[in-house]
Amino acid sequence: MSTTELERTTAMPLEREEHRCVPGRVLASEQVAPWLRRLTLHVPALEGYAVLGPDEFVGLVMPRPGTALPDLSGITGPNPRPVIGEMPEANRPDVRWYTVRDWRPESHELVLEVVLHPEGEVDEGPGASWVRRARPGDEVAVQTGTTCYHPPTDARVQVVAGDETAYPAIVGIIEAARGTDRELHVFLEQTEEGVVPELARPERGSLTLVPSRGGNQGRALLEAVAGADLPALDYGWVSGEQELAASVRRHLVGERGLSRSAVYFCAYWILGRPRG
């Protein structure tokens, strides 16, 4: 296997053979923690859909206030943005990507969890604003995405790190490791204790909760990972604020000896810009 092929198999999202963008409606919207909102969507046209991994994400295609969703049947590829970008601005929907918490194929219910700061604390993007006001019956569309956590089968010792925005995905990764020999060393940076539900400790490994330092997101997490007494690592997964994800990845590659292809990292948001 070439280096490029290896990087695509371990440090990049899996590729679906087929994508869909289908209509749905909100069944329920609930605040399950101060900063965590759970949406349950009814999406009958996702018949046959299967979640590929524990950090599976989908695109939420949301009508702008006062508008209805346009015809989205022409979107079949992995990225709806080019098609949506060509639509008239008057009814052009917004697209943001969120982690799948559960898929119930028998009832076609898709459950998403979205981390939201208190109103007014940060500049919100259109996704956060829509999720905050979503109510049962609201129309929406779902664009299939994929999973990014797919370590090699022999990657036993792993670091999983992120801030609150990565919380839903980290929960899924911890759950997926149950009953396996994976040793997860999990680091979660959180602005305040209790803003998201308590993380379950991995069956094997460790859990470190790291208090954030105000506007310096990621620095405390990087120091916690760098100072941890960890065994030799096989794989890393890091997501959250852009600099947080990049700096922890640099540490795992430069100081912990992981190859670039053995570390997945993703910027879920960028400090100083509205959250999606």
C-alpha positions as CSV (number, residue, x, y, z in Angstrom):
1,M,0.0,0.0,0.0
2,S,1.4,3.5,-0.9
3,T,1.8,6.3,1.6
4,T,-1.1,8.2,0.0
5,E,-3.4,5.2,0.2
6,L,-2.4,4.6,3.9
7,E,-3.2,8.2,4.7
8,R,-6.6,7.9,3.1
9,T,-7.4,4.8,5.1
10,T,-6.4,6.0,8.6
11,A,-6.1,9.8,8.7
12,M,-9.0,10.8,6.4
13,P,-12.8,10.2,6.4
14,L,-14.1,7.0,4.9
15,E,-15.7,7.5,1.5
16,R,-19.3,6.4,0.9
17,E,-20.1,4.9,-2.4
18,E,-23.4,6.8,-2.5
19,H,-24.7,10.0,-0.9
20,R,-28.2,11.4,-0.4
21,C,-29.8,14.6,0.6
22,V,-33.3,13.9,1.8
23,P,-36.1,15.8,3.5
24,G,-37.1,15.3,7.1
25,R,-38.8,16.9,10.1
26,V,-38.0,17.5,13.7
27,L,-39.7,15.1,16.1
28,A,-38.1,16.4,19.3
29,S,-35.7,19.0,20.5
30,E,-34.4,18.8,24.1
31,Q,-31.7,20.4,26.2
32,V,-30.0,17.5,27.9
33,A,-27.3,19.6,29.5
34,P,-26.5,23.3,29.8
35,W,-24.5,23.3,26.6
36,L,-25.9,20.1,24.8
37,R,-29.0,20.0,22.7
38,R,-30.4,16.8,21.2
39,L,-32.5,16.7,18.1
40,T,-34.5,13.8,16.9
41,L,-35.4,13.9,13.3
42,H,-37.8,11.7,11.3
43,V,-36.2,11.0,7.9
44,P,-38.1,8.3,6.1
45,A,-36.0,8.7,2.9
46,L,-32.9,7.5,4.7
47,E,-34.2,3.9,4.3
48,G,-31.2,1.6,4.0
49,Y,-28.8,4.1,5.6
50,A,-26.2,2.7,8.0
51,V,-23.8,4.5,10.3
52,L,-20.2,3.7,9.4
53,G,-18.4,4.6,12.7
54,P,-18.8,6.2,16.1
55,D,-18.1,9.8,15.0
56,E,-20.4,9.6,12.0
57,F,-21.5,13.1,10.9
58,V,-24.3,14.3,8.6
59,G,-25.0,17.7,7.0
60,L,-28.0,19.5,8.5
61,V,-29.6,21.5,5.6
62,M,-31.7,24.2,7.3
63,P,-34.1,26.7,5.8
64,R,-33.4,30.3,6.6
65,P,-35.9,32.1,8.7
66,G,-39.1,32.8,6.8
67,T,-38.2,30.5,3.9
68,A,-39.0,26.9,2.9
69,L,-36.5,24.4,1.8
70,P,-36.0,24.3,-2.0
71,D,-35.8,21.1,-4.1
72,L,-32.7,19.3,-3.0
73,S,-33.1,16.2,-5.0
74,G,-30.2,17.1,-7.3
75,I,-27.7,16.8,-4.5
76,T,-26.1,13.3,-4.7
77,G,-22.4,13.9,-4.0
78,P,-20.6,14.1,-0.6
79,N,-20.7,17.9,-0.6
80,P,-23.9,19.9,-1.0
81,R,-22.3,23.3,-0.8
82,P,-21.6,23.9,-4.5
83,V,-25.1,23.0,-5.5
84,I,-26.6,25.1,-2.7
85,G,-24.3,27.9,-3.4
86,E,-25.8,28.3,-6.9
87,M,-29.3,28.7,-5.5
88,P,-31.0,32.1,-5.4
89,E,-30.1,33.8,-2.1
90,A,-33.7,34.4,-1.3
91,N,-34.3,30.7,-0.5
92,R,-30.8,29.3,-0.2
93,P,-30.6,27.0,2.9
94,D,-27.7,26.8,5.3
95,V,-25.6,23.7,5.8
96,R,-23.7,22.6,9.0
97,W,-22.3,19.3,10.0
98,Y,-23.1,17.5,13.3
99,T,-22.4,14.1,14.9
100,V,-24.9,11.3,14.8
101,R,-25.8,10.1,18.2
102,D,-28.1,7.4,17.1
103,W,-29.8,6.0,14.0
104,R,-33.0,4.0,14.5
105,P,-33.7,2.3,11.2
106,E,-37.0,0.7,12.2
107,S,-38.5,4.1,12.8
108,H,-36.3,6.2,10.5
109,E,-35.3,8.4,13.5
110,L,-31.9,10.2,13.4
111,V,-30.6,11.6,16.7
112,L,-28.1,14.4,16.6
113,E,-26.3,16.1,19.5
114,V,-25.1,19.7,19.2
115,V,-23.0,21.6,21.7
116,L,-24.3,25.2,22.1
117,H,-22.8,27.9,24.4
118,P,-25.3,30.1,26.3
119,E,-26.9,32.8,24.1
120,G,-24.8,35.9,23.8
121,E,-21.6,34.2,25.0
122,V,-20.1,33.6,21.5
123,D,-21.1,34.7,18.0
124,E,-23.4,32.0,16.7
125,G,-23.5,30.9,13.2
126,P,-26.7,29.9,11.4
127,G,-26.5,26.3,12.4
128,A,-26.4,27.0,16.2
129,S,-29.2,29.5,15.8
130,W,-31.4,27.1,13.9
131,V,-30.8,24.2,16.3
132,R,-31.6,26.4,19.3
133,R,-35.0,27.4,18.0
134,A,-35.9,24.1,16.3
135,R,-39.3,22.7,17.3
136,P,-41.3,19.5,16.5
137,G,-42.7,19.8,13.0
138,D,-40.0,22.0,11.6
139,E,-38.8,21.0,8.2
140,V,-35.1,20.2,7.5
141,A,-33.0,18.0,5.2
142,V,-30.2,15.6,5.9
143,Q,-27.1,15.2,3.7
144,T,-25.3,11.9,4.4
145,G,-21.7,12.2,5.6
146,T,-19.3,9.6,6.9
147,T,-17.0,8.6,9.8
148,C,-13.5,9.7,10.5
149,Y,-12.6,7.4,13.4
150,H,-11.5,4.2,11.7
151,P,-8.1,3.2,13.2
152,P,-6.2,0.1,11.9
153,T,-7.3,-3.1,13.6
154,D,-3.9,-3.4,15.4
155,A,-4.0,0.2,16.8
156,R,-4.6,-0.8,20.4
157,V,-3.3,2.2,22.4
158,Q,-5.0,5.4,21.3
159,V,-5.3,9.1,22.3
160,V,-8.7,10.7,21.9
161,A,-8.8,14.4,22.6
162,G,-11.0,17.4,22.0
163,D,-13.0,20.2,23.5
164,E,-16.7,20.3,24.3
165,T,-17.7,20.5,20.6
166,A,-16.1,17.0,20.2
167,Y,-18.0,15.6,23.1
168,P,-20.7,13.8,21.1
169,A,-18.1,12.1,18.9
170,I,-15.9,11.2,21.9
171,V,-18.8,9.6,23.6
172,G,-19.4,7.4,20.6
173,I,-15.7,6.4,20.4
174,I,-15.6,5.4,24.1
175,E,-18.8,3.3,23.6
176,A,-17.4,1.6,20.5
177,A,-14.3,0.5,22.4
178,R,-16.3,-1.4,25.0
179,G,-15.7,-5.2,24.8
180,T,-12.5,-4.7,22.8
181,D,-8.8,-4.6,23.8
182,R,-8.5,-0.9,22.8
183,E,-6.8,1.2,25.4
184,L,-8.2,4.7,25.1
185,H,-6.5,7.7,26.8
186,V,-9.2,10.4,26.6
187,F,-8.7,14.1,27.2
188,L,-11.6,16.5,27.2
189,E,-11.1,20.3,27.6
190,Q,-14.2,22.0,29.0
191,T,-14.8,25.6,29.8
192,E,-16.9,24.9,32.9
193,E,-17.6,21.7,34.8
194,G,-21.0,20.2,34.0
195,V,-21.7,22.1,30.8
196,V,-21.9,18.7,29.0
197,P,-22.9,15.4,30.6
198,E,-20.2,13.4,32.4
199,L,-18.0,11.2,30.2
200,A,-17.9,7.5,31.0
201,R,-14.4,6.3,31.7
202,P,-13.0,3.9,29.1
203,E,-12.9,0.3,30.1
204,R,-9.2,0.3,29.4
205,G,-7.0,3.5,29.6
206,S,-7.7,6.8,31.3
207,L,-10.0,9.9,31.3
208,T,-8.6,13.4,31.9
209,L,-10.9,16.4,32.2
210,V,-9.0,19.6,31.5
211,P,-10.3,23.1,32.6
212,S,-10.1,25.5,29.7
213,R,-8.2,28.9,30.0
214,G,-10.7,31.4,28.8
215,G,-10.0,32.5,25.2
216,N,-6.8,30.4,25.0
217,Q,-8.6,27.3,23.8
218,G,-6.4,24.3,23.4
219,R,-3.3,25.4,25.4
220,A,-4.5,23.6,28.5
221,L,-5.4,20.5,26.6
222,L,-2.0,20.4,24.8
223,E,-0.2,20.7,28.1
224,A,-2.3,17.9,29.6
225,V,-1.5,15.6,26.7
226,A,2.2,16.5,26.6
227,G,2.5,16.0,30.4
228,A,0.7,12.7,30.6
229,D,2.5,9.5,31.3
230,L,1.3,7.5,28.3
231,P,2.4,4.2,26.9
232,A,3.6,4.0,23.3
233,L,0.8,5.1,21.1
234,D,-0.7,3.5,17.9
235,Y,-3.3,6.1,16.9
236,G,-4.6,9.5,17.7
237,W,-8.0,11.3,17.1
238,V,-8.2,15.0,17.9
239,S,-11.0,17.5,17.1
240,G,-12.3,20.8,18.3
241,E,-11.1,24.4,17.9
242,Q,-8.7,24.7,15.0
243,E,-5.5,25.5,16.8
244,L,-6.3,22.9,19.5
245,A,-6.6,20.2,17.0
246,A,-3.5,21.2,15.1
247,S,-1.2,21.7,18.1
248,V,-2.1,18.4,19.7
249,R,-1.6,16.6,16.4
250,R,1.8,18.2,16.1
251,H,2.7,17.0,19.5
252,L,1.5,13.4,18.8
253,V,3.6,13.3,15.6
254,G,6.6,15.3,16.7
255,E,7.0,14.2,20.3
256,R,5.1,10.9,20.7
257,G,6.4,9.4,17.4
258,L,3.1,8.7,15.6
259,S,3.1,8.9,11.9
260,R,1.0,11.6,10.2
261,S,-1.2,8.9,8.8
262,A,-1.9,7.6,12.3
263,V,-3.4,10.8,13.6
264,Y,-6.8,12.1,12.5
265,F,-7.5,15.7,13.3
266,C,-10.3,18.1,12.5
267,A,-11.2,21.8,13.1
268,Y,-14.8,21.8,14.3
269,W,-14.6,25.5,14.8
270,I,-12.2,28.5,14.7
271,L,-11.7,30.9,17.5
272,G,-13.0,34.4,16.7
273,R,-15.4,33.2,14.0
274,P,-19.2,32.4,14.5
275,R,-19.9,28.8,15.4
276,G,-21.8,26.8,12.9
